[in-house]
Amino acid sequence: MTHPSAAQPRPRLRELKFLAVGAGTGLVSWFVLTGLVLSVAPVVTLPLLPRTARAARRLAAFERRRTGEFLGTPIAPPQPLDGDDIGAVLTSPDMRRDVSWLTLQATLGALAGLVAVSAPAGAVQNVVIAALWPYLPEVTTTLNHPVESWGDATLALATAAAYGTVGALLIPTLARWYARISAVRLAPRRISLAERLAEVTATRAAALEAHGTELRRIERNLHDGTQNRLVAVVMHLGMVERALHRDPESALPMVLTAQNAATDALSELREVVRSIYPPVLIDRGLPGAVSALVSHCAIPATYEARDLPRAPAAVEAAAYFVVAEALTNAVKHSGARQITVVLHADDGLLTVEVTDDGQGGADETLGTGLLGIERRVAAFDGTTLLHSPRGGPTVLRAAIPLGV
């Protein structure tokens, strides 16, 4: 049986590693902060801001995961950000918190890491000097004291012991202290009760609107399709009844016509049922259902699914609807030659991303398809981001919480 100490690093080494890696990310934070400042200052480099913001987000996500593992408490991620939208980057409160964390990491984080690394480095350096001073002329300790005798070498060993003692006492406290400070800055902005109530109210309104839209669609399909076909069946059966009294031999073609009308009505009813909750979701799950949608798309499409757990039925149905509607819109309006569909789950969110290389210019306010996607996702307290500049490409990204 493996001893627990063999499965994970010793506490001192774990804390030293946390601070040492923090020194590295602190150095990277300097470059990212410089890039953000240079992107915002001149108008010429402003288009570079989204790329720099994505780099800041990735660095913050790395530290968020690392700090959460160190503290034993996962840190919730912020709301997804449309990194291609300059306005969204500039106005996002979560982005401003990431920038404030970058400033903290570039200064205090880098300093704490350097202090932590210097303790064992100083101890090792003084031990080496004490052992090899006869072969190293004019060598000095880390305290700039020359080592010219074994007495000086003993002093170097005492200096090494002091470094080791200070490091053993300082590093754990420093690591826990800075991890807590960093976690506060990395955590998403706390939403006030009034803001949360407004979000819940908006979500409830979106859910009711989506429910009402779905009921109207089902009613319209039943009225315009299934009901008309059933009426045709009744009419043909009436004609069959009269023909049986007049001319029984002429009734057979009418019976066949009524049978065909009943078959069509049954097919129409099955389509309505499938639109409520596609049976393919039950049979093949979300990955298989979306794969079937992509394979039947009129435009060549590629599909990728990464780390998809089995989600609640309502969430899978919403994600399936997003893909189906996005593909339909792309086929009808985009003029695209290629579509890419990506599904992945991360940090408690199921993300659906549909990209096409069409003409762009999509606007959710000009049609019911994109608006329907937004309302359905909002009903789950999710977010929908649409980036569709003139000339393309168009990227639709929907993030739906898995824990509904």
C-alpha positions in Angstrom: 0.0 0.0 0.0 1.3 3.5 -0.9 2.1 5.7 2.0 0.2 9.1 1.8 3.5 11.0 1.8 4.4 9.2 -1.5 1.2 10.3 -3.2 1.7 14.0 -2.7 4.7 16.3 -2.0 5.6 17.2 1.6 3.9 20.3 2.9 7.0 22.4 2.9 7.8 21.4 -0.7 4.2 22.0 -1.7 4.2 25.5 -0.3 7.6 26.3 -1.8 6.3 25.0 -5.2 3.2 27.2 -4.9 5.2 30.4 -4.3 7.9 29.5 -6.9 5.4 29.0 -9.6 3.7 32.2 -8.4 7.0 34.0 -9.1 6.9 32.7 -12.7 3.3 33.8 -13.3 4.1 37.1 -11.6 6.8 37.7 -14.3 4.3 36.7 -17.0 1.8 39.1 -15.5 4.2 42.0 -16.1 4.2 41.2 -19.9 0.4 40.7 -20.0 -0.2 44.0 -18.1 2.2 45.8 -20.5 0.3 44.3 -23.4 -3.0 45.5 -22.0 -1.7 49.0 -21.4 -0.2 49.2 -24.9 -3.4 47.9 -26.5 -5.7 50.4 -24.8 -3.5 53.5 -25.0 -3.1 54.1 -28.8 -6.1 53.7 -31.1 -4.0 51.9 -33.7 -3.3 48.9 -31.3 -6.9 48.8 -29.8 -7.9 45.8 -32.0 -5.1 43.8 -30.2 -7.0 44.3 -26.9 -9.2 41.1 -27.3 -6.2 38.9 -27.8 -4.4 40.4 -24.8 -7.6 40.0 -22.7 -7.8 36.3 -23.7 -4.2 35.9 -22.5 -5.1 37.6 -19.2 -8.1 35.3 -18.8 -6.0 32.2 -19.5 -3.4 33.2 -17.0 -6.0 34.1 -14.3 -7.8 30.7 -15.0 -4.5 28.9 -14.5 -3.8 30.6 -11.2 -7.5 30.2 -10.1 -7.2 26.4 -10.6 -3.8 26.3 -8.9 -4.8 28.4 -5.9 -8.0 26.5 -5.5 -6.1 23.2 -5.4 -3.6 24.6 -2.9 -6.4 25.9 -0.5 -8.6 22.8 -1.0 -11.5 25.1 -2.1 -12.3 25.5 -5.8 -12.6 29.1 -6.9 -15.6 29.7 -9.1 -14.8 31.0 -12.6 -16.2 34.4 -13.8 -18.9 34.8 -16.4 -17.8 33.9 -20.0 -16.5 36.9 -21.9 -16.7 37.5 -25.6 -13.0 38.2 -26.1 -13.6 39.5 -29.7 -15.8 42.4 -28.5 -13.7 45.4 -27.5 -16.6 47.0 -25.7 -17.3 43.9 -23.7 -13.7 43.7 -22.7 -13.6 47.3 -21.5 -16.9 47.2 -19.6 -16.7 43.7 -18.0 -16.4 43.9 -14.2 -14.8 40.4 -14.2 -12.2 41.6 -16.6 -11.4 44.5 -14.3 -11.0 42.1 -11.4 -8.6 40.0 -13.5 -6.5 43.1 -14.3 -6.4 44.0 -10.6 -5.2 40.4 -9.9 -2.6 40.7 -12.6 -1.3 43.8 -10.8 -1.2 42.0 -7.5 0.5 39.0 -9.0 3.1 41.0 -10.9 4.1 42.8 -7.7 3.3 41.0 -4.4 3.1 37.5 -6.0 6.5 37.8 -7.7 8.1 39.2 -4.5 6.7 36.4 -2.3 7.9 33.9 -4.8 11.4 35.4 -4.9 11.6 35.5 -1.1 10.5 31.8 -0.9 13.0 30.7 -3.5 15.9 32.7 -2.0 15.7 30.9 1.3 16.6 27.3 0.0 18.8 28.8 -2.7 20.8 30.7 0.0 21.1 27.6 2.2 22.4 25.5 -0.7 24.8 28.2 -1.9 26.4 28.6 1.6 26.8 24.9 2.1 28.5 24.6 -1.3 30.8 27.5 -0.4 31.7 26.0 3.0 32.6 22.7 1.3 34.5 24.0 -1.6 36.1 27.2 -0.3 39.7 25.9 -0.7 39.1 25.5 -4.4 37.3 28.8 -4.9 39.6 31.7 -4.4 38.1 35.0 -3.1 34.7 33.4 -2.5 32.2 35.0 -0.2 29.1 34.0 1.6 25.7 35.3 0.6 26.2 37.9 3.3 29.3 39.1 1.4 31.7 37.7 4.1 34.9 36.3 2.6 35.7 32.6 3.3 39.4 32.2 3.8 39.6 29.6 6.6 37.6 26.7 8.1 36.3 29.1 10.7 34.8 31.2 7.9 33.5 28.0 6.4 31.8 27.2 9.8 30.2 30.7 9.6 29.0 29.9 6.1 27.3 26.7 7.4 25.7 28.7 10.2 24.4 31.1 7.6 23.0 28.2 5.6 21.3 26.9 8.7 19.8 30.4 9.3 18.5 30.4 5.7 17.0 27.0 6.2 15.4 27.9 9.5 13.9 31.2 8.2 12.6 29.4 5.1 11.0 26.6 7.1 9.2 29.1 9.3 8.4 31.7 6.7 7.5 29.8 3.6 4.3 28.0 4.9 2.9 31.1 6.5 3.8 33.2 3.4 2.2 30.7 1.0 -1.1 30.4 2.9 -1.2 34.2 3.4 -0.7 35.0 -0.3 -3.0 32.2 -1.4 -5.9 33.7 0.6 -5.2 37.2 -0.8 -5.0 35.9 -4.3 -8.2 33.8 -4.0 -10.1 36.9 -2.9 -9.0 38.8 -6.1 -9.5 35.7 -8.4 -13.1 35.0 -7.1 -15.9 36.4 -9.2 -17.4 39.7 -8.2 -20.1 39.3 -5.5 -23.5 40.1 -6.8 -25.7 42.1 -4.6 -29.1 40.9 -3.6 -30.8 43.5 -5.8 -28.7 42.5 -8.8 -29.4 38.8 -8.2 -33.1 39.5 -7.8 -33.0 41.4 -11.1 -31.2 38.5 -12.8 -33.7 35.9 -11.4 -36.6 38.1 -12.5 -35.1 38.4 -16.0 -34.4 34.7 -16.1 -38.0 33.9 -15.0 -39.4 36.2 -17.7 -37.1 34.6 -20.3 -38.3 31.1 -19.2 -41.9 32.1 -19.4 -41.4 33.7 -22.8 -39.5 30.6 -24.1 -42.3 28.4 -22.7 -45.0 30.5 -24.3 -43.1 30.5 -27.6 -42.8 26.8 -27.5 -46.5 26.3 -26.7 -47.4 28.6 -29.6 -45.1 26.7 -32.0 -46.6 23.3 -30.9 -50.1 24.7 -31.2 -49.3 26.1 -34.7 -47.8 22.8 -35.9 -50.8 20.8 -34.6 -53.3 23.3 -36.0 -51.7 23.8 -39.4 -50.4 20.3 -39.9 -51.8 17.4 -37.9 -55.3 18.9 -37.5 -55.7 19.6 -41.2 -54.7 16.1 -42.1 -57.0 14.6 -39.5 -59.9 16.7 -41.0 -59.0 15.3 -44.4 -59.2 11.8 -43.0 -62.7 12.5 -41.6 -63.8 14.0 -44.9 -62.5 11.0 -46.9 -64.2 8.5 -44.5 -67.5 10.5 -45.0 -67.1 10.1 -48.7 -66.4 6.4 -48.2 -69.6 6.0 -46.2 -71.7 7.7 -49.0 -69.9 5.6 -51.7 -70.7 2.4 -49.9 -74.4 3.2 -50.1 -74.2 4.3 -53.8 -71.5 2.3 -55.4 -69.5 0.0 -53.1 -66.8 -0.7 -55.8 -65.8 3.0 -55.9 -65.2 3.1 -52.2 -61.8 1.3 -52.3 -59.8 4.2 -53.8 -61.3 6.5 -51.2 -60.4 4.2 -48.4 -56.8 4.2 -49.7 -56.8 8.0 -49.8 -58.1 8.1 -46.3 -55.4 5.7 -45.2 -52.7 7.8 -46.8 -54.1 10.9 -45.1 -54.0 9.1 -41.7 -50.4 8.0 -42.3 -49.4 11.6 -43.1 -51.2 12.8 -39.9 -49.4 10.3 -37.8 -46.0 11.3 -39.3 -46.8 15.0 -38.7 -47.7 14.1 -35.1 -44.4 12.3 -34.6 -42.5 15.3 -35.9 -44.3 17.5 -33.3 -43.4 15.0 -30.5 -39.8 14.9 -31.7 -39.6 18.7 -31.6 -40.7 18.7 -27.9 -37.9 16.3 -26.9 -36.0 14.5 -29.6 -36.0 10.7 -29.0 -32.4 10.7 -30.4 -31.3 12.3 -27.1 -32.6 9.4 -25.2 -31.1 6.8 -27.5 -27.7 8.3 -28.2 -27.2 11.1 -25.7 -26.3 14.7 -26.6 -23.0 13.9 -28.4 -24.7 11.4 -30.7 -27.7 13.6 -31.3 -25.6 16.6 -32.3 -23.5 14.3 -34.5 -26.6 13.3 -36.3 -27.6 17.0 -36.8 -24.2 17.9 -38.2 -24.1 14.9 -40.5 -27.4 15.9 -42.1 -26.5 19.6 -42.4 -26.7 21.0 -46.0 -23.3 22.8 -45.5 -20.2 20.7 -44.8 -19.7 20.7 -41.1 -17.2 19.4 -38.6 -18.1 18.4 -35.0 -16.0 18.1 -31.8 -17.2 17.0 -28.4 -14.8 17.3 -25.4 -15.3 16.0 -21.8 -19.1 15.9 -22.1 -20.8 14.4 -19.0 -24.4 13.2 -19.1 -26.4 16.4 -18.3 -30.0 16.8 -17.1 -32.5 16.2 -19.9 -33.6 19.8 -20.0 -30.1 21.0 -20.5 -29.4 18.5 -23.2 -32.6 19.5 -25.0 -31.6 23.2 -24.8 -28.1 22.5 -26.2 -29.6 20.4 -29.0 -32.0 23.2 -29.8 -29.1 25.7 -29.9 -27.2 23.6 -32.4 -30.2 22.8 -34.5 -31.3 26.5 -34.7 -27.8 27.7 -35.3 -27.3 25.3 -38.2 -30.6 26.2 -39.7 -29.8 29.9 -39.6 -26.4 29.3 -41.1 -27.8 27.3 -44.0 -30.5 29.9 -44.7 -28.7 33.2 -44.3 -24.9 32.9 -43.9 -23.7 31.8 -47.4 -21.0 29.8 -45.5 -18.9 27.0 -47.0 -17.9 25.4 -43.7 -19.4 25.1 -40.3 -17.7 24.0 -37.1 -19.6 22.8 -34.0 -17.8 22.4 -30.7 -19.4 21.1 -27.4 -17.4 21.0 -24.2 -18.0 21.1 -20.4 -15.8 23.1 -18.1 -16.3 24.6 -14.6 -19.9 23.5 -14.4 -20.9 24.9 -17.8 -22.0 23.2 -21.0 -20.7 25.4 -23.8 -22.0 25.2 -27.3 -20.0 27.0 -30.0 -21.1 27.1 -33.6 -18.8 28.9 -36.1 -19.4 29.5 -39.8 -17.2 31.2 -42.4 -20.1 33.1 -44.1 -20.8 36.7 -44.8 -21.5 37.7 -41.1 -23.7 40.5 -40.1 -26.1 38.3 -38.0 -28.2 40.2 -35.6 -30.4 38.6 -32.9 -32.8 41.5 -33.0 -33.7 41.0 -36.6 -35.1 37.4 -36.4 -36.8 35.0 -34.2 -34.2 32.2 -34.5 -31.3 33.8 -32.6 -33.7 35.5 -30.2 -35.3 32.1 -29.5 -31.8 30.7 -28.7 -31.1 33.5 -26.4 -34.4 33.1 -24.5 -34.0 29.4 -24.2 -30.5 29.6 -22.8 -31.5 32.5 -20.5 -34.2 30.3 -19.0 -31.4 28.1 -17.5 -29.5 31.2 -16.2 -27.1 30.8 -19.1 -25.4 33.3 -21.4 -25.4 33.7 -25.2 -22.7 35.6 -27.1 -22.9 36.4 -30.8 -19.9 37.8 -32.7 -20.7 38.3 -36.4 -18.8 41.2 -38.0 -19.5 42.1 -41.6 -17.6 39.7 -43.8 -17.6 37.0 -41.1 -16.9 34.7 -39.5 -19.9 34.3 -37.3 -19.4 32.7 -33.8 -22.4 31.8 -31.6 -21.4 30.7 -28.1 -24.0 29.5 -25.6 -23.0 28.6 -22.0 -25.6 26.6 -20.0 -25.1 25.7 -16.3 -25.0 21.9 -15.8 -26.3 22.0 -12.2 -29.9 22.9 -12.9 
